Amino acid sequence: MPEGTEEIAPMRALAIRLRQWAKTFSSFGECAAQIGVAQPKLSLWFSLGHPDKEGSFGPSVPNLMAMARAGLNIHWLLTGQGPMTWNSDTLERFARAAMYAHALNAELTDLFPPSPESAKAEEP
């Protein structure tokens, strides 16, 4: 593989998966509106070969977060593994797991409160 091209293949795969997801909308414009970017920027990400005005070659973290809110499985986007989108059942399972983890953390904190020494160590 020519020097410097080892990063191109994963970026190209990301661009292909991003386009695949965008095609699930009625138009690329609707997809762009869902994630809060202009349609030309979305199209630029499909190529990932040319930087935008800010010098970025792909979606930013806020863009990825917006895509996740629109139903895209970011793990799938980055790796190609798992389902392309989250369905309501998957989201509900994650929400239940998060609520359980939060409740467990609160219960453990009640059972094992921090010692006064550790509380002092956390003070600035």
N, C-alpha and C positions, 0 to 999 in steps of 0.2 A: 504494500500500500504506500503511495507517495506520502512524503512527510507533510504533516499538517492536515491530512484528509481523514484521520481516524475519528475526528469529531463530526465530520460531515454526515456520515451514514446515520448516526442516531438523530441528528437534527433533521435530516431528510425524512426519516421514519416518523418523527414527531409531526412534521408538516403534513405528511400523508394522512396520519390519524386525525389531525385537526380538521383537515378538509373533509374527511369521512364523517366526522361528527357534525360539521357545519351543514352537510348535505341532508341531515335529518330535519332541518328547519325548512319552511316553505321557500326561503330564499337566503342568500348569504347576507343580505341587508337585515333580515329579521334576526339572524344569528348575531350579527354585529351589534344590533340594538339591544339584544338580551344581555350582552356582556359589556355594553357601554363604550364601544369603540366605533370609529367610522368604518364603513365597509371597505374602503381602500386599504386601511391598516390591516384588517382581517385578511384580505387578499395578499398583502405583502407577507404575512406570516406563512401563507401556503408555500411560498418559495423559500423562505428562510435563507435566501442567498444575498439579499441586499438589505442593508440597515435602514431603519426609518430615520426621521429627522433627529431623534435623540441618540442615534447610533446603535439602537437595539435591533437584534436580529429576530427576536421572538417575543412572545407574551411576557409581561412583567408579573410579579407576584400578585399585585392587585387584579390584573387581568385573569390570572389563573384562578383566583378566588371567585371572581365573577362567573367564570366558566363552571366552577364547581357548584355555585348557587343555581346555575341554569341546568344542572343535572349531569354535567360531565364528570366522569370518574378520572381524576387527575393521575392516579396511579396507572390507569390504562393509557392515558395520553402519553405519559413519559416512558412507559415500559412495553405497552402492548398487551399486558397481562390483565386478566379479569374482564368484567363487563365494561362496555363503553360508557354506559350511563348508570346512574343510581335509580332504582325504582323506589316506590314509596315503601315497600316492604323492607328493603335494605336500609333506607333512611330511618325507618321506625326502629329497626333492630339496633342501629347505632345510637339513636336517641335513648332507647331503654338502657343500653350498656353505659352510656355517659351518665345517665341519672343514677344508675346503680353504683357506679364508681364514685360519684359525688356523695351519695348517701353513705357508702362504706368509709370514705375518707372522713366524713363528719363523725361517724360512729367511732372510728379508731381514735380520732382526736379527743373525743369525750372519754374513751376508755384509757387512753395514754396521753394525758395532757402534757404539753411541753414543760420541762423543768424550768424553774426560775433562772438557772444558769444559762440554759439555751436561749431563753427570752432576752437575757442581757447581752448575749453574744450577737443577737440579731439587731440590736440597737446601733444606730450610726455613731 
